[in-house]
């Protein structure tokens, strides 16, 4: 029985190994198409979007096209609009801002979630969800999506602020 279990585990290991080795992690490369010099190879990788280079920053070359959060007016406007709230998740690469629960009392609290659908300054570029938590005691809480004017007011405030920031960016 012990030999049979060993045999089965060896077969399972081989199947897993073969499936991982053929899943595309390793890609055959034509060495005639790959530069031999390391600097040329790094430059080719950056051009193909497979790496980053500090050489452009050091040499002063401005031919990069990186999108940082400071150059995104919707992102900046959202953070400036929500700056009075405690934030629990702020993820620029994921395009999400989530506030912590807040409110005047312990029984009713609100949480706001912003999802960025695009970088354009438009009303449909951002999705805002407001959740309301109503607690009768510490162990008994109900959470619902809260449909109120808060969502619309936030959207208008963010779009106005983003339009102003975008106008300032274009002046520079």
ROSE-4610 file (N, C-alpha, C; in Angstrom, 1 decimal, always signed):
// ROSE-4610
residu = [X/X/X/X/X/X/X/X/X/X/X/X/X/X/X/X/X/X/X/X/X/X/X/X/X/X/X/X/X/X/X/X/X/X/X/X/X/X/X/X/X/X/X/X/X/X/X/X/X/X/X/X/X/X/X/X/X/X/X/X/X/X/X/X/X/X/X/X/X/X/X/X/X/X/X/X/X/X/X/X/X/X/X/X/X/X/X/X/X/X/X/X/X/X/X/X/X/X/X/X/X/X/X/X/X/X/X/X/X/X/X/X/X/X/X/X/X/X/X/X/X/X/X/X/X/X/X/X/X/X/X/X/X/X/X/X/X/X/X/X/X/X/X/X/X/X/X/X/X/X/X/X/X/X/X/X/X/X/X/X/X/X/X/X/X/X/X/X/X/X/X/X/X/X/X/X/X/X/X/X/X/X/X/X/X/X/X/X/X/X/X/X/X/X/X/X/X/X/X/X/X/X/X/X/X/X/X/X/X/X/X/X/X/X/X/X/X/X/X/X/X/X/X/X/X/X/X/X/X/X/X/X/X/X/X/X/X/X/X/X/X/X/X/X/X/X/X/X/X/X/X/X/X/X/X/X/X/X/X/X/X/X/X/X/X/X/X/X/X/X/X/X/X/X/X/X/X/X/X/X/X/X/X/X/X/X/X/X/X/X/X/X/X/X/X/X/X/X/X/X/X/X/X/X/X/X/X/X/X/X/X/X/X/X/X/X/X/X/X/X/X/X/X/X/X/X/X/X/X/X/X/X/X/X/X/X/X/X/X/X/X/X/X/X/X/X/X/X/X/X/X/X/X/X/X/X/X/X/X/X/X/X/X/X/X/X/X/X/X/X/X/X/X/X/X/X/X/X/X/X/X/X/X/X/X/X/X/X/X/X/X/X/X/X/X/X/X/X/X/X/X/X/X/X/X/X/X/X/X/X/X/X/X/X/X/X/X/X/X/X/X/X/X/X/X/X/X/X/X/X/X/X/X/X/X/X/X/X/X/X/X/X/X/X/X/X/X/X/X/X/X/X/X/X/X/X/X/X/X/X/X/X/X/X/X/X/X/X/X/X/X/X/X/X/X/X/X/X/X/X/X/X/X/X/X/X/X/X/X/X/X/X/X/X/X/X/X/X/X/X/X/X/X/X/X/X/X/X/X/X/X/X/X/X/X/X]
num = [1/1/1/2/2/2/3/3/3/4/4/4/5/5/5/6/6/6/7/7/7/8/8/8/9/9/9/10/10/10/11/11/11/12/12/12/13/13/13/14/14/14/15/15/15/16/16/16/17/17/17/18/18/18/19/19/19/20/20/20/21/21/21/22/22/22/23/23/23/24/24/24/25/25/25/26/26/26/27/27/27/28/28/28/29/29/29/30/30/30/31/31/31/32/32/32/33/33/33/34/34/34/35/35/35/36/36/36/37/37/37/38/38/38/39/39/39/40/40/40/41/41/41/42/42/42/43/43/43/44/44/44/45/45/45/46/46/46/47/47/47/48/48/48/49/49/49/50/50/50/51/51/51/52/52/52/53/53/53/54/54/54/55/55/55/56/56/56/57/57/57/58/58/58/59/59/59/60/60/60/61/61/61/62/62/62/63/63/63/64/64/64/65/65/65/66/66/66/67/67/67/68/68/68/69/69/69/70/70/70/71/71/71/72/72/72/73/73/73/74/74/74/75/75/75/76/76/76/77/77/77/78/78/78/79/79/79/80/80/80/81/81/81/82/82/82/83/83/83/84/84/84/85/85/85/86/86/86/87/87/87/88/88/88/89/89/89/90/90/90/91/91/91/92/92/92/93/93/93/94/94/94/95/95/95/96/96/96/97/97/97/98/98/98/99/99/99/100/100/100/101/101/101/102/102/102/103/103/103/104/104/104/105/105/105/106/106/106/107/107/107/108/108/108/109/109/109/110/110/110/111/111/111/112/112/112/113/113/113/114/114/114/115/115/115/116/116/116/117/117/117/118/118/118/119/119/119/120/120/120/121/121/121/122/122/122/123/123/123/124/124/124/125/125/125/126/126/126/127/127/127/128/128/128/129/129/129/130/130/130/131/131/131/132/132/132/133/133/133/134/134/134/135/135/135/136/136/136/137/137/137/138/138/138/139/139/139/140/140/140/141/141/141/142/142/142/143/143/143/144/144/144/145/145/145/146/146/146/147/147/147/148/148/148/149/149/149/150/150/150/151/151/151/152/152/152/153/153/153/154/154/154/155/155/155/156/156/156/157/157/157/158/158/158/159/159/159/160/160/160/161/161/161/162/162/162/163/163/163/164/164/164/165/165/165/166/166/166/167/167/167/168/168/168/169/169/169/170/170/170/171/171/171/172/172/172]
x = [+0.8/+0.0/+0.9/+2.0/+2.9/+3.5/+3.9/+4.4/+3.4/+2.2/+1.1/+0.9/+0.9/+0.7/+1.9/+3.1/+4.2/+4.1/+3.7/+3.5/+2.5/+1.3/+0.3/+0.8/+1.5/+2.0/+3.1/+3.9/+4.8/+4.1/+3.1/+2.3/+1.6/+1.1/+0.4/+1.5/+2.6/+3.7/+4.1/+4.3/+4.6/+3.6/+2.3/+1.2/+1.2/+1.4/+1.4/+2.7/+3.8/+5.0/+4.9/+4.4/+4.2/+3.2/+2.1/+1.1/+1.7/+2.5/+3.1/+4.2/+4.9/+6.0/+5.5/+4.3/+3.8/+2.7/+2.6/+1.5/+2.0/+3.1/+3.5/+4.4/+4.9/+5.8/+7.1/+7.6/+8.8/+8.4/+9.0/+8.7/+10.0/+9.9/+11.1/+11.4/+12.7/+13.1/+14.1/+13.9/+14.8/+16.0/+17.2/+18.3/+18.8/+18.4/+18.8/+18.0/+16.9/+16.0/+16.4/+17.1/+17.5/+18.8/+19.0/+20.3/+21.2/+22.5/+23.5/+23.9/+24.0/+24.4/+23.3/+23.6/+22.6/+21.9/+22.5/+21.8/+20.8/+21.2/+20.3/+19.1/+19.4/+18.3/+17.3/+17.9/+17.0/+16.2/+16.8/+16.1/+14.9/+15.2/+14.1/+13.0/+13.3/+12.3/+11.5/+12.1/+11.3/+10.4/+10.9/+10.0/+8.9/+9.0/+7.9/+7.1/+7.4/+6.6/+6.8/+8.0/+8.3/+9.3/+9.5/+10.5/+10.4/+11.3/+11.3/+12.8/+13.0/+14.3/+14.5/+15.5/+15.8/+16.7/+17.2/+18.1/+17.4/+16.1/+15.4/+15.3/+15.1/+15.0/+16.4/+17.4/+18.8/+19.2/+19.0/+19.5/+18.6/+17.4/+16.5/+15.6/+15.6/+14.8/+13.3/+12.4/+11.0/+10.1/+10.6/+9.8/+9.0/+8.8/+8.0/+6.6/+5.7/+4.3/+3.7/+4.1/+3.7/+2.5/+1.5/+0.3/+0.4/+0.8/+0.8/-0.5/-0.7/-1.9/-2.0/-0.9/-0.9/-1.3/-1.2/-1.6/-3.0/-3.7/-5.1/-6.0/-6.8/-7.6/-8.8/-9.3/-10.4/-10.0/-8.8/-8.2/-8.0/-7.3/-7.0/-8.2/-9.2/-10.4/-11.2/-11.2/-11.8/-11.2/-9.8/-9.1/-9.3/-9.3/-9.5/-11.0/-11.9/-13.3/-13.6/-12.9/-13.1/-12.0/-11.3/-10.2/-10.6/-11.9/-12.4/-12.8/-12.7/-13.1/-11.9/-12.0/-11.0/-11.1/-9.9/-9.9/-9.3/-10.0/-9.5/-8.7/-9.1/-8.5/-8.3/-7.1/-6.8/-5.8/-6.3/-5.5/-5.6/-4.6/-4.6/-4.6/-3.7/-3.6/-4.9/-5.6/-6.9/-8.1/-7.8/-8.9/-10.0/-9.6/-10.6/-10.3/-11.3/-11.1/-12.3/-12.0/-13.0/-12.8/-13.8/-13.7/-14.0/-13.7/-14.0/-15.4/-16.0/-17.4/-17.3/-18.2/-18.2/-19.6/-19.8/-21.1/-21.1/-22.2/-22.3/-22.4/-23.1/-23.3/-22.9/-23.0/-22.6/-23.7/-24.9/-26.0/-26.1/-25.8/-25.9/-24.6/-24.0/-22.8/-22.9/-22.0/-22.0/-20.6/-20.5/-19.2/-19.4/-18.4/-18.4/-17.3/-17.7/-16.8/-16.8/-15.6/-15.5/-14.7/-15.3/-14.6/-14.4/-13.1/-12.8/-12.9/-13.7/-13.9/-13.1/-12.7/-11.8/-11.1/-10.1/-9.4/-10.0/-11.0/-11.6/-12.5/-12.6/-13.4/-14.9/-15.6/-17.0/-17.8/-19.1/-19.9/-19.9/-19.8/-19.8/-18.4/-17.4/-16.1/-15.9/-16.8/-16.7/-18.0/-17.9/-19.1/-19.0/-20.0/-20.0/-21.1/-20.8/-21.7/-21.6/-22.8/-22.8/-23.5/-22.9/-23.5/-23.9/-25.0/-25.4/-25.5/-24.9/-24.9/-25.8/-26.8/-27.6/-27.5/-27.0/-26.8/-27.8/-28.5/-29.3/-28.5/-27.5/-26.5/-25.2/-24.2/-22.9/-22.9/-23.8/-23.7/-24.8/-25.7/-26.8/-26.8/-26.2/-26.1/-26.6/-27.3/-27.7/-27.0/-26.5/-25.8/-26.6/-26.9/-27.7/-27.1/-27.4/-27.0/-27.9/-27.3/-28.0/-28.2/-29.4/-29.7/-30.2/-29.3/-29.7/-29.0/-29.1/-28.5/-27.0/-26.5/-25.0/-24.3/-24.7/-24.1/-24.0/-25.2/-25.2/-24.4/-24.4/-23.7/-22.2/-21.7/-20.3/-19.9/-20.7/-20.4/-20.2/-21.2/-21.1/-19.8/-19.5/-18.4/-17.1/-17.0/-15.8/-15.6/-16.7/-16.6/-16.2/-16.8/-16.4/-14.9/-14.5/-13.1/-12.2/-12.5/-11.7/-11.6/-12.7/-12.7/-11.7/-11.7/-10.8/-9.4/-9.1/-7.7/-7.2/-8.1/-7.7/-7.4/-8.2/-7.9/-6.6/-6.3/-4.9/-3.8/-4.0/-3.0/-2.7/-3.8/-3.6/-2.9/-3.1/-2.4/-0.9/-0.5/+1.0/+1.5]
y = [-1.2/+0.0/+1.3/+1.2/+2.4/+2.7/+1.6/+1.8/+2.4/+1.9/+2.4/+3.9/+4.4/+5.8/+6.6/+6.1/+6.7/+6.9/+5.8/+5.8/+6.9/+6.9/+7.9/+9.3/+9.6/+10.9/+11.3/+10.4/+10.7/+11.0/+10.3/+10.6/+11.9/+12.3/+13.6/+14.7/+14.5/+15.5/+15.7/+14.6/+14.8/+15.5/+15.2/+15.9/+17.4/+17.7/+19.1/+19.8/+19.1/+19.7/+19.9/+19.0/+19.1/+20.2/+20.3/+21.3/+22.7/+22.9/+24.2/+24.5/+23.5/+23.8/+24.2/+23.8/+24.1/+25.2/+26.0/+27.0/+28.3/+28.5/+29.8/+30.6/+30.1/+30.9/+31.0/+30.0/+30.0/+30.2/+31.2/+31.5/+31.4/+30.6/+30.5/+31.9/+32.2/+33.5/+33.2/+33.9/+33.8/+34.7/+34.1/+34.9/+35.8/+35.6/+36.6/+37.9/+37.8/+39.0/+39.8/+39.1/+39.7/+40.4/+41.6/+42.3/+41.6/+41.6/+41.0/+41.9/+43.2/+44.2/+44.4/+44.4/+44.6/+45.9/+47.0/+48.3/+48.3/+47.7/+47.5/+46.6/+45.6/+44.7/+45.4/+46.2/+46.9/+47.9/+48.6/+49.6/+48.9/+47.8/+47.1/+46.6/+46.2/+45.8/+47.0/+48.1/+49.3/+49.7/+49.6/+50.0/+49.1/+47.8/+46.8/+46.9/+47.7/+47.8/+46.7/+46.1/+45.0/+45.4/+46.7/+47.1/+48.6/+49.1/+50.6/+51.0/+52.2/+52.7/+54.1/+54.2/+55.4/+56.3/+55.7/+56.5/+57.7/+57.7/+58.8/+59.9/+59.5/+60.5/+61.2/+60.4/+60.9/+61.8/+61.3/+62.1/+63.3/+63.4/+64.5/+64.3/+63.1/+62.9/+62.8/+63.4/+63.5/+62.7/+61.6/+60.8/+59.7/+59.7/+58.7/+59.1/+58.1/+58.4/+57.7/+58.1/+57.4/+58.2/+57.6/+58.2/+58.1/+59.2/+59.2/+59.7/+59.4/+59.9/+61.4/+62.1/+63.6/+64.2/+63.4/+64.0/+63.6/+62.9/+62.4/+63.4/+64.3/+65.2/+64.6/+63.5/+62.8/+62.3/+61.7/+61.1/+62.2/+63.3/+64.4/+65.0/+65.2/+65.9/+65.0/+63.7/+62.8/+62.9/+62.8/+62.9/+64.2/+65.3/+66.6/+66.8/+66.2/+66.3/+65.4/+64.3/+63.4/+63.6/+64.7/+64.8/+65.0/+65.2/+65.3/+64.0/+62.9/+61.6/+60.7/+59.8/+58.8/+57.8/+57.5/+56.6/+55.3/+54.2/+52.9/+52.2/+52.5/+51.9/+53.0/+53.2/+54.2/+53.5/+53.0/+52.2/+52.8/+53.6/+54.2/+53.2/+52.2/+51.2/+50.4/+50.2/+49.5/+50.4/+51.7/+52.7/+52.7/+52.6/+52.5/+53.4/+54.1/+54.8/+54.4/+53.9/+53.5/+54.2/+54.9/+55.6/+54.6/+55.0/+54.2/+54.6/+53.8/+54.1/+55.4/+56.3/+57.6/+58.0/+58.8/+59.3/+60.1/+60.7/+61.5/+60.6/+59.5/+58.6/+57.2/+56.3/+54.9/+54.1/+54.6/+53.8/+53.9/+55.1/+55.2/+55.7/+55.0/+55.4/+55.2/+55.9/+55.8/+55.5/+54.8/+54.4/+54.7/+55.4/+55.7/+55.0/+54.4/+53.7/+54.4/+54.7/+55.3/+54.4/+54.1/+53.3/+54.1/+54.1/+54.9/+54.0/+54.4/+53.6/+54.1/+55.4/+55.9/+57.1/+57.7/+58.9/+60.1/+60.0/+61.2/+61.9/+63.3/+64.0/+64.0/+63.0/+62.9/+62.2/+62.4/+61.9/+60.4/+59.7/+58.3/+57.6/+58.4/+57.9/+57.5/+57.7/+57.3/+56.8/+55.7/+55.1/+55.3/+55.9/+56.2/+55.3/+54.6/+53.8/+54.2/+54.6/+55.0/+53.8/+53.3/+52.3/+52.9/+52.4/+52.9/+51.7/+51.9/+50.9/+51.4/+50.6/+51.0/+49.9/+50.2/+49.2/+49.5/+48.4/+48.5/+48.3/+47.4/+47.3/+46.9/+46.5/+46.2/+45.0/+44.1/+42.8/+42.8/+43.7/+43.6/+44.8/+44.7/+45.8/+45.4/+46.3/+46.1/+47.1/+46.5/+47.4/+47.4/+48.5/+48.7/+49.7/+49.7/+50.7/+51.9/+53.1/+54.3/+55.2/+55.3/+56.1/+57.5/+58.5/+59.8/+60.8/+62.1/+63.2/+63.2/+62.5/+62.5/+62.0/+61.0/+60.4/+61.4/+62.1/+63.1/+64.3/+64.7/+65.9/+65.7/+64.5/+64.1/+64.1/+63.5/+63.4/+64.8/+65.7/+67.0/+67.7/+67.6/+68.3/+67.7/+66.4/+65.8/+66.3/+66.3/+66.7/+68.1/+69.0/+70.4/+70.6/+70.0/+70.1/+69.5/+68.4/+67.8/+68.7/+69.3/+70.2/+71.4/+71.9/+73.0/+72.5/+71.3/+70.8/+70.5/+70.0/+69.7/+70.9/+72.0/+73.3/+73.8/+73.7/+74.2/+73.3/+72.0/+71.2/+71.5/+71.9/+72.3/+73.6/+74.5/+75.8/+75.6/+74.6/+74.3/+73.7]
z = [+0.0/+0.0/+0.0/+0.7/+0.8/-0.6/-1.3/-2.6/-3.6/-3.4/-4.3/-4.1/-2.8/-2.5/-3.0/-2.9/-3.4/-5.0/-5.6/-7.1/-7.5/-6.8/-7.1/-6.9/-5.8/-5.5/-6.6/-7.0/-8.1/-9.4/-9.7/-10.9/-10.8/-9.7/-9.5/-9.6/-9.0/-9.1/-10.6/-11.3/-12.7/-13.5/-13.3/-14.0/-13.7/-12.4/-12.1/-12.7/-12.6/-13.2/-14.7/-15.4/-16.8/-17.2/-16.4/-16.7/-16.4/-15.4/-15.1/-16.1/-16.6/-17.5/-18.9/-19.2/-20.5/-20.5/-19.4/-19.3/-19.8/-20.3/-20.9/-20.0/-18.9/-18.1/-18.8/-19.4/-20.2/-21.7/-22.3/-23.7/-24.5/-25.6/-26.4/-27.1/-27.1/-27.7/-28.8/-29.9/-31.0/-30.7/-30.5/-30.0/-31.1/-32.4/-33.4/-33.3/-32.6/-32.4/-31.1/-30.2/-28.9/-29.0/-28.6/-28.6/-27.6/-27.9/-27.0/-25.9/-26.2/-25.3/-24.2/-23.0/-21.9/-22.0/-22.3/-22.4/-23.6/-24.7/-25.8/-25.5/-24.7/-24.3/-23.4/-22.4/-21.5/-22.2/-23.2/-24.0/-24.7/-25.3/-26.1/-25.1/-23.9/-22.9/-22.5/-22.3/-22.0/-23.1/-24.3/-25.5/-25.6/-25.3/-25.3/-24.1/-23.1/-21.9/-20.9/-21.0/-20.0/-19.0/-18.8/-17.8/-17.6/-16.7/-16.5/-16.5/-16.8/-17.0/-16.2/-15.5/-14.8/-15.7/-16.8/-17.7/-18.2/-18.5/-19.0/-18.0/-16.7/-15.7/-15.4/-15.4/-15.2/-16.3/-17.6/-18.7/-19.1/-18.5/-18.7/-19.9/-20.5/-21.6/-21.2/-21.9/-21.5/-22.4/-23.0/-23.9/-23.3/-22.0/-21.3/-21.2/-21.0/-20.9/-19.7/-18.5/-17.3/-16.8/-16.2/-15.6/-14.1/-13.5/-12.0/-11.4/-10.2/-9.6/-9.5/-9.5/-9.4/-10.7/-11.8/-13.1/-13.5/-12.6/-12.9/-12.2/-12.9/-12.2/-11.4/-11.9/-11.2/-9.9/-9.9/-8.7/-7.6/-8.1/-7.2/-6.6/-7.5/-7.1/-6.1/-6.2/-5.3/-3.9/-3.9/-2.6/-1.9/-2.7/-2.1/-1.6/-2.3/-1.8/-0.6/-0.5/+0.7/+1.7/+1.7/+2.7/+4.1/+4.4/+5.8/+6.4/+5.6/+6.0/+6.2/+7.2/+7.3/+6.2/+5.5/+4.4/+4.8/+4.4/+4.8/+3.6/+2.3/+1.2/+0.2/-0.3/-1.3/-2.3/-3.4/-4.3/-5.7/-6.1/-7.4/-8.6/-8.4/-9.5/-9.7/-8.6/-8.7/-9.0/-8.8/-9.1/-8.1/-6.8/-5.7/-4.5/-4.0/-2.8/-1.9/-0.7/+0.3/+1.6/+2.1/+3.4/+4.5/+5.7/+6.8/+7.3/+8.1/+8.6/+9.4/+9.2/+9.9/+10.2/+11.2/+11.5/+12.9/+13.2/+14.4/+15.6/+15.5/+16.6/+16.2/+17.2/+17.0/+16.3/+16.3/+15.7/+14.2/+13.6/+12.2/+11.6/+10.7/+10.1/+8.6/+7.9/+6.4/+6.0/+4.8/+4.2/+2.7/+2.1/+0.7/-0.1/-1.2/-2.1/-3.4/-3.9/-5.3/-6.1/-7.3/-8.3/-9.6/-10.0/-11.2/-12.4/-13.4/-14.6/-15.7/-15.7/-16.7/-16.1/-16.8/-16.3/-16.9/-17.7/-18.3/-17.3/-17.4/-16.5/-17.1/-16.6/-17.1/-15.9/-15.9/-14.8/-14.8/-16.0/-16.0/-15.9/-15.5/-15.3/-13.8/-13.0/-11.6/-11.1/-10.3/-9.7/-8.2/-7.6/-6.2/-5.5/-4.5/-3.7/-2.2/-1.7/-0.3/+0.5/+1.5/+2.4/+3.7/+4.3/+5.6/+6.5/+7.7/+8.7/+9.9/+10.2/+11.4/+12.4/+13.6/+14.6/+15.8/+16.2/+17.3/+18.6/+18.5/+19.6/+18.9/+19.7/+19.1/+18.2/+18.5/+17.7/+16.6/+16.6/+15.7/+14.8/+13.6/+12.6/+11.3/+10.6/+9.2/+8.3/+7.2/+6.2/+4.9/+4.4/+3.1/+2.3/+1.0/+0.1/+0.3/+0.5/+1.0/-0.3/-0.7/-1.9/-1.3/-1.4/-1.0/-1.8/-1.5/-2.2/-2.0/-1.1/-0.8/-2.0/-2.7/-3.8/-5.0/-5.2/-6.3/-6.0/-4.8/-4.4/-4.5/-4.0/-4.2/-5.6/-6.5/-7.9/-8.5/-8.2/-8.8/-8.2/-6.9/-6.4/-7.0/-7.2/-7.7/-9.2/-10.0/-11.4/-11.5/-10.7/-10.7/-10.4/-9.3/-8.9/-9.9/-10.5/-11.6/-12.8/-13.2/-14.3/-14.1/-12.9/-12.5/-12.6/-12.0/-12.0/-13.4/-14.2/-15.6/-16.4/-16.1/-16.8/-16.4/-15.1/-14.6/-15.2/-15.4/-15.9/-17.4/-18.1/-19.5/-19.7/-18.7/-18.7/-18.6/-17.8/-17.6/-18.8]
